[in-house]
Amino acid sequence: MKNILIAFTKHNVFANILLVMVLLAGVLGAMNMVREPFPEFSLDRVLIRVIWPGQDPEEVEEGISRKIEEAIEGLEGIKEYSSTSSENISFFFFKQKEAYEMALVKERIRNAVDSISTFTEEMEPPIIEELVLKEEVLMLALSASDVDEKFLKEWSEEVKEELQGIEGLTQVQVLGSRKYEISIEVSEEKLREYGLSLGAVADAIRSSNLDLSGGLLRTNGEEIRLRTLGRKYTGEELSKVVVFARPNGDVITLDRIATIKDAFEEDRLISRFNGVPASIIAILKTPDEDALGIANDVKKWVEDHNKTMPEDMEITVWADFSILLEARINLLVRNGIIGLVLVFALLWMFLDLRLSFWAGMGMPISVAGALFVLWMIGATINMISLFGLIMVLGIIVDDAIIVGEAIYVARKNGAPPMAAAIEGVTEVGMPVIAAVTTTIVAFVPLAYVSGIMGKFIAILPTVVISCLAISLVECLIILPAHLNHLPNPHDKKKHRNPLFYVGQRIHRFTNGGMEWLVEHAYEPAMKYVLHFRYITMASAIALMLVTLGLVQGGIIKFIVFPEIDSDFITATVEFPSGTPLSVTVQAIDHLDKSFDKVAENHTTLSGDPLVKNKFQLSGQTISDDIPRRGNNLGSVRIELLKNDLRGIYSEELMAEWEQEFGDYPGVDSFSVQGMSAGPPGKPIEIWIQGHAQEDIFAASEDLKAKLNTYDGLYQVQHDFRPGKTEMRLSLKPEARALGVTVADLARQVYAGYFGVEAVRLQRGRDDVRVRVRYPSEERKELTDIENARIRTAQGVEVPLLSVADVHYAPGFTDIKRTDGMRKSTVVADVNSAKANAQEVFADMENGYFAELMKKYPGIKISQQGEKKNMTESLG
């Protein structure tokens, strides 16, 4: 080992070549690495989406969710499965076991779902996909005053196509817009007048709306392709469809019996950006695309595009998450420069100018080497890898300082330059290796953290270990070669330059002061400590016990994922299911004005307005996961001034906003949240599972009341919501005598009030559905059901109420199931200054959970949540 050290120390040319190679490799890696806010990884989850138009949550649960449960029961590789059955759609989630490959588990799930033969024809094919954490780079708001919804949608699609033309950008999504739909509305009066049914009208449209190849006509001169053309793409073209013709030659076209609306689907969405109608475009990235490059290109495109648009139209960049990444990169560069300056200045003050320079060079060399390693293994520059580099900056220079100081002391004691370099490294080499190795070993366990959190922080130990390993090579090989000609510290050279003279005076003063401090303070203290070594050891043990006591006693709290000061605040309002959209819009406007009042009470540090942008969405929630649709739902997202400019914590603003909004009449649920750190979900999440929905709901209410008794818990909620009131129809016994079956009743009520799909068109980029149903005016009042008619196979019309009994009952908003049981989730936020989630869990496990399960037999209670699971995995 010593011979290798001597060889490297004598040949400083090789050391210089190695240094340049490492720096160039680091620059090459940094220039070619993908930059993104967070690393992308699989969530070890598979999602199945099955759409069944017009069905209620109970029917979706019975017809989709439970059938999938039965098909995948006992399937190898699945750790947990859960479903959410909502109106018209079922979401089914599978959590994969860690020992299995995702492709294999996904294929097994696909085969199991494909084997289900009892899905009805009205269901759309199941969509099976792996859930991947997609990175959102920024968002664009396309706003224009005095424009209709169609103009915004077409404008958004045009902008999307132009953005996808930017090199390196492929992921662009339009949010908050409805799909096109052609509604054929036929009144009951017209149906009776012409002796038609809605099904017959749909069949006429279907049979008149197709293009079909007829083969080839082979003549002597050429082959001619035969095609029958009948496809119609607009409401105007459909109006000429012949529904039937009378023997007298009278042709009845669709426009004579129906009102044709070529517009949007009925469930409305209203989005406004800064008070103006708007459409939102999300810019995302793939794992191979660079977030900063995409952000810069999009911003440049927006800047150029805004110059050519009318004054009443504007494209605004907001929710720019690339700023966080750029700030972290700037922080790394700034910390590196400050660290270099401090290391250079301090070493120069106490040791030598040349030594301070080469010891400081250990920082950029180590960072450059680590970046090259990350590039070679396919890693990216992201918030986690940058955090690792920033964290390790103060560590990687220590070993160079130790080695450099040992060489300096050997030179000061009279050893020749070459011998001093070898002697210094030989003296402290093994302790330095041991110190760096122990630090490396301390970070190794982070590479074996399981689950999603393990994937999230997987790059952190790689960054730290790479930096430390390269810094060890630099201080043991490169640094001695650069210090093999260190001048004699005792030589007092006279410099004509006054700066060198002042520098020497400062150096002599600081060096002399340090030697005096060592001689008169440090050495006496060390003698005292070594003489009373048992007292010293006892004091250290006592300090350690006091520290453990402060942590275990809850005085010093342990929080893995603390609340962070967020630049975005989102408030969500939920009314009882079935609430008209107009009521939700009024609440959203009140919610928006409530924050305006909060903003008026605060003055920012910079004097700039507190609010940068506001986005309102009525008819859908603004969510990072799967958004919920419904007229009873709405959200407001506020983009605040950057935290270093506003001087006001987002948590304080959220509390004031909630208080200002107050108890709005009719609101079923209200929540305010900012950006969360770490995994999704709430700090407290408790599952109540069972088969009887009434017991689950009652237990959820009791648990919610119990959690509200704890000081420090707020926004305590459960996810059970009463659904729309259902008008339940059941066939009367005497209806069979009239030839009416349950299928006739169900099919014709479905066609009249939801709409039977006649045909689906591909119109340009849009998938347009043509539905036949009653006019909207005949679907607004309860009395309209009295005018509805059921038609038998023989063409007889009978009033609906004469063949069906009607009774009313509450329905469900959605039905959630996990591992074969229905489930309700009770969640709560925690004020870390007043409460601790683990203490709350421990207290409730001490008897309360058993009492609740005894009160409601058949239910099961368990602590769950991504935050809890990941906290335990880190522990």
Secondary structure as the mmCIF struct_conf table of DSSP 4:
data_model
#
loop_
_struct_conf.conf_type_id
_struct_conf.id
_struct_conf.beg_label_comp_id
_struct_conf.beg_label_asym_id
_struct_conf.beg_label_seq_id
_struct_conf.end_label_comp_id
_struct_conf.end_label_asym_id
_struct_conf.end_label_seq_id
HELX_RH_AL_P HELX_RH_AL_P1 LYS A 2 LYS A 10
HELX_RH_AL_P HELX_RH_AL_P2 ASN A 12 ASN A 32
BEND BEND1 MET A 33 MET A 33
STRN STRN1 ARG A 35 ARG A 35
BEND BEND2 PRO A 37 PHE A 38
STRN STRN2 SER A 42 ILE A 51
TURN_TY1_P TURN_TY1_P1 PRO A 53 GLY A 54
HELX_RH_AL_P HELX_RH_AL_P3 PRO A 57 VAL A 60
HELX_RH_PI_P HELX_RH_PI_P1 GLU A 61 SER A 65
HELX_RH_AL_P HELX_RH_AL_P4 ARG A 66 ILE A 72
TURN_TY1_P TURN_TY1_P2 GLU A 73 GLY A 74
TURN_TY1_P TURN_TY1_P3 GLU A 76 GLY A 77
STRN STRN3 ILE A 78 SER A 86
TURN_TY1_P TURN_TY1_P4 GLU A 87 ASN A 88
STRN STRN4 ILE A 89 GLN A 96
HELX_LH_PP_P HELX_LH_PP_P1 LYS A 97 LYS A 97
TURN_TY1_P TURN_TY1_P5 GLU A 98 ALA A 99
BEND BEND3 TYR A 100 TYR A 100
HELX_RH_AL_P HELX_RH_AL_P5 MET A 102 ASP A 114
TURN_TY1_P TURN_TY1_P6 SER A 115 SER A 115
TURN_TY1_P TURN_TY1_P7 GLU A 121 GLU A 122
BEND BEND4 MET A 123 MET A 123
HELX_LH_PP_P HELX_LH_PP_P2 GLU A 124 PRO A 126
STRN STRN5 ILE A 127 VAL A 132
HELX_LH_PP_P HELX_LH_PP_P3 LYS A 134 LYS A 134
STRN STRN6 GLU A 135 ALA A 144
BEND BEND5 SER A 145 ASP A 146
HELX_RH_AL_P HELX_RH_AL_P6 GLU A 149 LEU A 163
TURN_TY1_P TURN_TY1_P8 GLN A 164 GLY A 165
BEND BEND6 ILE A 166 ILE A 166
TURN_TY1_P TURN_TY1_P9 GLU A 167 GLY A 168
STRN STRN7 GLN A 171 LEU A 175
BEND BEND7 GLY A 176 GLY A 176
HELX_LH_PP_P HELX_LH_PP_P4 ARG A 178 LYS A 179
STRN STRN8 TYR A 180 GLU A 185
HELX_RH_AL_P HELX_RH_AL_P7 GLU A 188 TYR A 194
TURN_TY1_P TURN_TY1_P10 GLY A 195 GLY A 195
HELX_RH_AL_P HELX_RH_AL_P8 LEU A 198 SER A 207
TURN_TY1_P TURN_TY1_P11 SER A 208 SER A 208
BEND BEND8 ASN A 209 ASN A 209
STRN STRN9 LEU A 212 ARG A 218
BEND BEND9 ASN A 220 GLY A 221
STRN STRN10 GLU A 223 THR A 228
BEND BEND10 THR A 234 THR A 234
HELX_RH_AL_P HELX_RH_AL_P9 GLY A 235 LEU A 238
TURN_TY1_P TURN_TY1_P12 SER A 239 LYS A 240
STRN STRN11 VAL A 242 ALA A 245
TURN_TY1_P TURN_TY1_P13 PRO A 247 ASN A 248
BEND BEND11 GLY A 249 GLY A 249
STRN STRN12 VAL A 251 THR A 253
HELX_RH_AL_P HELX_RH_AL_P10 LEU A 254 ILE A 257
STRN STRN13 THR A 259 PHE A 264
BEND BEND12 GLU A 266 ASP A 267
STRN STRN14 ILE A 270 PHE A 273
TURN_TY1_P TURN_TY1_P14 ASN A 274 GLY A 275
STRN STRN15 VAL A 276 LYS A 285
TURN_TY1_P TURN_TY1_P15 PRO A 287 ASP A 288
BEND BEND13 GLU A 289 GLU A 289
HELX_RH_AL_P HELX_RH_AL_P11 ALA A 291 ASN A 306
TURN_TY1_P TURN_TY1_P16 LYS A 307 THR A 308
BEND BEND14 MET A 309 MET A 309
TURN_TY1_P TURN_TY1_P17 GLU A 311 ASP A 312
STRN STRN16 MET A 313 TRP A 318
TURN_TY1_P TURN_TY1_P18 PHE A 321 PHE A 321
HELX_RH_AL_P HELX_RH_AL_P12 SER A 322 PHE A 350
BEND BEND15 LEU A 351 LEU A 351
HELX_RH_AL_P HELX_RH_AL_P13 LEU A 353 GLY A 360
TURN_TY1_P TURN_TY1_P19 MET A 361 MET A 361
HELX_RH_AL_P HELX_RH_AL_P14 GLY A 362 MET A 376
TURN_TY1_P TURN_TY1_P20 ILE A 377 GLY A 378
STRN STRN17 ILE A 381 ILE A 381
HELX_RH_AL_P HELX_RH_AL_P15 MET A 383 ILE A 396
TURN_TY1_P TURN_TY1_P21 VAL A 397 VAL A 397
HELX_RH_AL_P HELX_RH_AL_P16 ASP A 398 LYS A 412
TURN_TY1_P TURN_TY1_P22 ASN A 413 GLY A 414
HELX_RH_AL_P HELX_RH_AL_P17 PRO A 417 PHE A 443
HELX_RH_3T_P HELX_RH_3T_P1 VAL A 444 TYR A 448
HELX_RH_AL_P HELX_RH_AL_P18 GLY A 451 PHE A 456
TURN_TY1_P TURN_TY1_P23 ILE A 457 ALA A 458
HELX_RH_AL_P HELX_RH_AL_P19 ILE A 459 VAL A 473
HELX_RH_PI_P HELX_RH_PI_P2 GLU A 474 ILE A 478
HELX_RH_AL_P HELX_RH_AL_P20 LEU A 479 HIS A 482
TURN_TY1_P TURN_TY1_P24 LEU A 483 HIS A 485
HELX_LH_PP_P HELX_LH_PP_P5 LEU A 486 ASN A 488
TURN_TY1_P TURN_TY1_P25 PRO A 489 HIS A 490
BEND BEND16 ARG A 496 ASN A 497
HELX_RH_AL_P HELX_RH_AL_P21 PRO A 498 LEU A 517
HELX_RH_PI_P HELX_RH_PI_P3 VAL A 518 TYR A 522
HELX_RH_AL_P HELX_RH_AL_P22 GLU A 523 HIS A 531
TURN_TY1_P TURN_TY1_P26 PHE A 532 PHE A 532
HELX_RH_AL_P HELX_RH_AL_P23 ARG A 533 GLN A 552
TURN_TY1_P TURN_TY1_P27 GLY A 553 GLY A 554
BEND BEND17 ILE A 555 ILE A 556
BEND BEND18 VAL A 560 PHE A 561
BEND BEND19 ASP A 567 ASP A 567
STRN STRN18 PHE A 568 GLU A 574
HELX_LH_PP_P HELX_LH_PP_P6 PHE A 575 PRO A 576
TURN_TY1_P TURN_TY1_P28 SER A 577 GLY A 578
HELX_RH_AL_P HELX_RH_AL_P24 LEU A 581 GLU A 600
TURN_TY1_P TURN_TY1_P29 ASN A 601 ASN A 601
BEND BEND20 LEU A 605 ASP A 608
BEND BEND21 LEU A 610 LEU A 610
STRN STRN19 VAL A 611 GLN A 620
BEND BEND22 ASP A 624 ILE A 626
STRN STRN20 ARG A 629 LEU A 640
HELX_LH_PP_P HELX_LH_PP_P7 LEU A 641 LYS A 642
HELX_RH_AL_P HELX_RH_AL_P25 ASN A 643 ARG A 646
HELX_RH_AL_P HELX_RH_AL_P26 SER A 650 PHE A 661
TURN_TY1_P TURN_TY1_P30 PRO A 665 GLY A 666
BEND BEND23 ASP A 668 ASP A 668
STRN STRN21 SER A 669 GLY A 674
HELX_LH_PP_P HELX_LH_PP_P8 MET A 675 SER A 676
BEND BEND24 ALA A 677 GLY A 681
BEND BEND25 PRO A 683 PRO A 683
STRN STRN22 ILE A 684 GLY A 690
BEND BEND26 HIS A 691 HIS A 691
HELX_RH_AL_P HELX_RH_AL_P27 GLN A 693 LEU A 707
TURN_TY1_P TURN_TY1_P31 ASN A 708 THR A 709
BEND BEND27 TYR A 710 TYR A 710
TURN_TY1_P TURN_TY1_P32 ASP A 711 GLY A 712
STRN STRN23 LEU A 713 HIS A 718
BEND BEND28 ASP A 719 ASP A 719
STRN STRN24 PRO A 722 LEU A 731
HELX_RH_3T_P HELX_RH_3T_P2 PRO A 733 LEU A 738
TURN_TY1_P TURN_TY1_P33 GLY A 739 GLY A 739
HELX_RH_AL_P HELX_RH_AL_P28 VAL A 742 TYR A 750
HELX_RH_PI_P HELX_RH_PI_P4 ALA A 751 GLY A 755
STRN STRN25 VAL A 756 ARG A 763
TURN_TY1_P TURN_TY1_P34 GLY A 764 ARG A 765
STRN STRN26 ASP A 766 ARG A 773
HELX_RH_3T_P HELX_RH_3T_P3 SER A 776 ARG A 779
BEND BEND29 LYS A 780 GLU A 781
TURN_TY1_P TURN_TY1_P35 LEU A 782 THR A 783
HELX_RH_AL_P HELX_RH_AL_P29 ASP A 784 ASN A 787
STRN STRN27 ARG A 789 ARG A 791
TURN_TY1_P TURN_TY1_P36 ALA A 793 GLN A 794
BEND BEND30 GLY A 795 GLY A 795
STRN STRN28 GLU A 797 PRO A 799
HELX_RH_AL_P HELX_RH_AL_P30 LEU A 800 VAL A 803
STRN STRN29 ALA A 804 PHE A 812
BEND BEND31 THR A 813 THR A 813
STRN STRN30 ASP A 814 THR A 818
TURN_TY1_P TURN_TY1_P37 ASP A 819 GLY A 820
STRN STRN31 MET A 821 VAL A 830
TURN_TY1_P TURN_TY1_P38 SER A 832 LYS A 834
HELX_RH_AL_P HELX_RH_AL_P31 ALA A 837 GLU A 845
TURN_TY1_P TURN_TY1_P39 ASN A 846 GLY A 847
HELX_RH_AL_P HELX_RH_AL_P32 TYR A 848 LYS A 855
BEND BEND32 TYR A 856 TYR A 856
TURN_TY1_P TURN_TY1_P40 PRO A 857 GLY A 858
STRN STRN32 LYS A 860 GLN A 864
HELX_RH_AL_P HELX_RH_AL_P33 GLU A 866 LEU A 874
#
